[in-house]
Amino acid sequence: MLNVAISGLRNTGGLLKANALLLMFTLSLFAAGAYAAEGLPAASAMPWWGWALALFITCFFLGIVAVPSGVGGGVLFVPIVGGFFPFHLDFVRGAGLLVALASALAAGPSLLRGGLANLRLALPLAVLASASSIAGAMIGLAIPAKLVQIALGITILGIVVLMASAKKSEFPEVAAPDRLSGALAMHGIFHDAARNQKISWQVHRTPLGLTLFVGIGFLAGLFGMGAGWANVPVLNLLMGAPLKVSAGTSSFILTLVDSSAAWIYLNKGAVLAIIAVPSVIGMMLGAFIGARLLHVLKASVVRRLVISLLLFAGLRALLKGLGIWL
Amino acid sequence: MNNSNSDTHISVEQQRYATWLSWGSRSGLAILVATFLAYVFGWLPARIPLDQMPNVWSLPTSEYLHQTGAPTGWHWLTLIGQGDFAGLLGIAWLSGCSLLCLVVVMPIYARRRDWIFLAICIIALLVQLLAASGMLTVGH
């Protein structure tokens, strides 16, 4: 009895500490926002290493909240770093793609081995999304940054609505596969550790799913964001893949989609190691911690925090693009 | 036709893809960290001094390229001895490691006469190669 009480107190303490940490992070971002509102007077007022360190710390915290909130790091990275750091949006988007790519690559092998990512489901979708991500990246680098900022702001606000309202279905009902998914053998079996049972799955509405992935890839390339926020609902709610398979396959798809777009940014000279590398390392370390804090952090609290952050960052991007809040 | 591991239900090609992806991503991250440390600690000279970076990282790409004379396409490879471009090696490696994974699963599909997935792999490979080629040029 006493042990249970002590364990409960410890868990409560851990929860409070973790949530206090997140609250501090949120406040520091709002403070950064206030600083940015003053116009980032001299990018050189802070030395290069100060910005690199700030970027690393920011990405570390973004990595922590990205895992329990169920969004990829890239979708948080671009609006927040683009809004509150002095880097041009071109370089932020280039780094954002690499952040999403590195996270997806790190997770990819274990997802494939565990059956949570499925090669037969992923490859046809990834091919179309890769091709359209190239087009998105090229258009994103060709149009004025202000226009990209406005479109980014609107998209982020759309993601906020999607995150706040979208339902999830752990095991959607798929009565029969459609002809295309049947021909491509897009089905499988995965072991659900939580239920300790093997789950057989299949998908339907494949042509519409493929069409939507063309649009998703385009947005990923255009904004330099991972597209897990869009991949998972399409795979899960539309095509009927189980939630865990959808999340795993979505992450794996990003290894192909983001690498195509990343090449365009790299070849264009829009990747700076001083921005990309601290971001990638910070995000990966944060995600590593975040995965271990999954049992301590309250997912619903983190999710609300991330939605608030995205709402703030989306408004900032939109107002910055419109020239209202520079 | 049994093309999967009966215990895990993971296909042979998926396991092979995972193995190569694991090696590719780990080695890419190692290169990324090593070259970045060489860059920031000055073990490799930087073409654009680090203390000058805050003056150029807020510029649009086209303006940045114009002011710094930084190369586009694959020309950064000729400057690989300089810290700021050595750092791009790890990034290119990470961006390209899926190419190898696609190549190593193709023989499995070919042996199984799974022509549709062989074709999908070839198209995926071509899309990646096109993106990596540097032939697609854009600008503000």
HADDOCK unambig.tbl for C-alpha pairs under 7 A between the chains (distance, minus, plus):
assign (segid A and resid 43 and name CA) (segid B and resid 54 and name CA) 5.63 0.50 0.50
assign (segid A and resid 43 and name CA) (segid B and resid 55 and name CA) 6.79 0.50 0.50
assign (segid A and resid 44 and name CA) (segid B and resid 54 and name CA) 5.26 0.50 0.50
assign (segid A and resid 44 and name CA) (segid B and resid 55 and name CA) 6.51 0.50 0.50
assign (segid A and resid 47 and name CA) (segid B and resid 51 and name CA) 6.83 0.50 0.50
assign (segid A and resid 48 and name CA) (segid B and resid 50 and name CA) 6.65 0.50 0.50
assign (segid A and resid 48 and name CA) (segid B and resid 51 and name CA) 5.90 0.50 0.50
assign (segid A and resid 48 and name CA) (segid B and resid 53 and name CA) 6.69 0.50 0.50
assign (segid A and resid 48 and name CA) (segid B and resid 54 and name CA) 6.05 0.50 0.50
assign (segid A and resid 86 and name CA) (segid B and resid 58 and name CA) 5.78 0.50 0.50
assign (segid A and resid 87 and name CA) (segid B and resid 57 and name CA) 5.25 0.50 0.50
assign (segid A and resid 87 and name CA) (segid B and resid 58 and name CA) 4.46 0.50 0.50
assign (segid A and resid 88 and name CA) (segid B and resid 57 and name CA) 6.20 0.50 0.50
assign (segid A and resid 88 and name CA) (segid B and resid 58 and name CA) 4.37 0.50 0.50
assign (segid A and resid 88 and name CA) (segid B and resid 59 and name CA) 5.72 0.50 0.50
assign (segid A and resid 88 and name CA) (segid B and resid 60 and name CA) 5.96 0.50 0.50
assign (segid A and resid 90 and name CA) (segid B and resid 60 and name CA) 6.53 0.50 0.50
assign (segid A and resid 90 and name CA) (segid B and resid 61 and name CA) 6.42 0.50 0.50
assign (segid A and resid 105 and name CA) (segid B and resid 25 and name CA) 5.82 0.50 0.50
assign (segid A and resid 106 and name CA) (segid B and resid 25 and name CA) 6.39 0.50 0.50
assign (segid A and resid 109 and name CA) (segid B and resid 18 and name CA) 4.34 0.50 0.50
assign (segid A and resid 109 and name CA) (segid B and resid 19 and name CA) 6.69 0.50 0.50
assign (segid A and resid 109 and name CA) (segid B and resid 21 and name CA) 6.07 0.50 0.50
assign (segid A and resid 109 and name CA) (segid B and resid 22 and name CA) 5.43 0.50 0.50
assign (segid A and resid 112 and name CA) (segid B and resid 14 and name CA) 6.39 0.50 0.50
assign (segid A and resid 112 and name CA) (segid B and resid 15 and name CA) 6.99 0.50 0.50
assign (segid A and resid 112 and name CA) (segid B and resid 18 and name CA) 5.90 0.50 0.50
assign (segid A and resid 113 and name CA) (segid B and resid 10 and name CA) 6.74 0.50 0.50
assign (segid A and resid 113 and name CA) (segid B and resid 15 and name CA) 6.01 0.50 0.50
assign (segid A and resid 113 and name CA) (segid B and resid 18 and name CA) 6.50 0.50 0.50
assign (segid A and resid 115 and name CA) (segid B and resid 10 and name CA) 6.06 0.50 0.50
assign (segid A and resid 119 and name CA) (segid B and resid 14 and name CA) 6.11 0.50 0.50
assign (segid A and resid 124 and name CA) (segid B and resid 120 and name CA) 6.59 0.50 0.50
assign (segid A and resid 127 and name CA) (segid B and resid 124 and name CA) 5.18 0.50 0.50
assign (segid A and resid 131 and name CA) (segid B and resid 127 and name CA) 6.16 0.50 0.50
assign (segid A and resid 134 and name CA) (segid B and resid 131 and name CA) 6.72 0.50 0.50
assign (segid A and resid 138 and name CA) (segid B and resid 138 and name CA) 5.87 0.50 0.50
assign (segid A and resid 141 and name CA) (segid B and resid 138 and name CA) 6.64 0.50 0.50
assign (segid A and resid 141 and name CA) (segid B and resid 139 and name CA) 5.91 0.50 0.50
assign (segid A and resid 141 and name CA) (segid B and resid 140 and name CA) 6.23 0.50 0.50
assign (segid A and resid 142 and name CA) (segid B and resid 138 and name CA) 5.87 0.50 0.50
assign (segid A and resid 142 and name CA) (segid B and resid 139 and name CA) 4.72 0.50 0.50
assign (segid A and resid 142 and name CA) (segid B and resid 140 and name CA) 4.33 0.50 0.50
assign (segid A and resid 143 and name CA) (segid B and resid 140 and name CA) 5.87 0.50 0.50
assign (segid A and resid 144 and name CA) (segid B and resid 140 and name CA) 6.54 0.50 0.50
assign (segid A and resid 189 and name CA) (segid B and resid 9 and name CA) 6.26 0.50 0.50
assign (segid A and resid 256 and name CA) (segid B and resid 98 and name CA) 6.70 0.50 0.50
assign (segid A and resid 259 and name CA) (segid B and resid 95 and name CA) 4.60 0.50 0.50
assign (segid A and resid 260 and name CA) (segid B and resid 128 and name CA) 5.51 0.50 0.50
assign (segid A and resid 260 and name CA) (segid B and resid 131 and name CA) 5.53 0.50 0.50
assign (segid A and resid 262 and name CA) (segid B and resid 95 and name CA) 6.64 0.50 0.50
assign (segid A and resid 263 and name CA) (segid B and resid 95 and name CA) 6.76 0.50 0.50
assign (segid A and resid 263 and name CA) (segid B and resid 131 and name CA) 5.64 0.50 0.50
assign (segid A and resid 263 and name CA) (segid B and resid 132 and name CA) 5.11 0.50 0.50
assign (segid A and resid 264 and name CA) (segid B and resid 131 and name CA) 6.01 0.50 0.50
assign (segid A and resid 267 and name CA) (segid B and resid 72 and name CA) 5.33 0.50 0.50
assign (segid A and resid 267 and name CA) (segid B and resid 73 and name CA) 4.03 0.50 0.50
assign (segid A and resid 267 and name CA) (segid B and resid 74 and name CA) 6.58 0.50 0.50
assign (segid A and resid 267 and name CA) (segid B and resid 134 and name CA) 5.56 0.50 0.50
assign (segid A and resid 268 and name CA) (segid B and resid 72 and name CA) 5.35 0.50 0.50
assign (segid A and resid 268 and name CA) (segid B and resid 73 and name CA) 6.30 0.50 0.50
assign (segid A and resid 269 and name CA) (segid B and resid 61 and name CA) 6.75 0.50 0.50
assign (segid A and resid 269 and name CA) (segid B and resid 71 and name CA) 6.88 0.50 0.50
assign (segid A and resid 269 and name CA) (segid B and resid 72 and name CA) 5.22 0.50 0.50
assign (segid A and resid 270 and name CA) (segid B and resid 61 and name CA) 5.80 0.50 0.50
assign (segid A and resid 273 and name CA) (segid B and resid 84 and name CA) 6.36 0.50 0.50
assign (segid A and resid 273 and name CA) (segid B and resid 87 and name CA) 5.58 0.50 0.50
assign (segid A and resid 273 and name CA) (segid B and resid 88 and name CA) 6.46 0.50 0.50
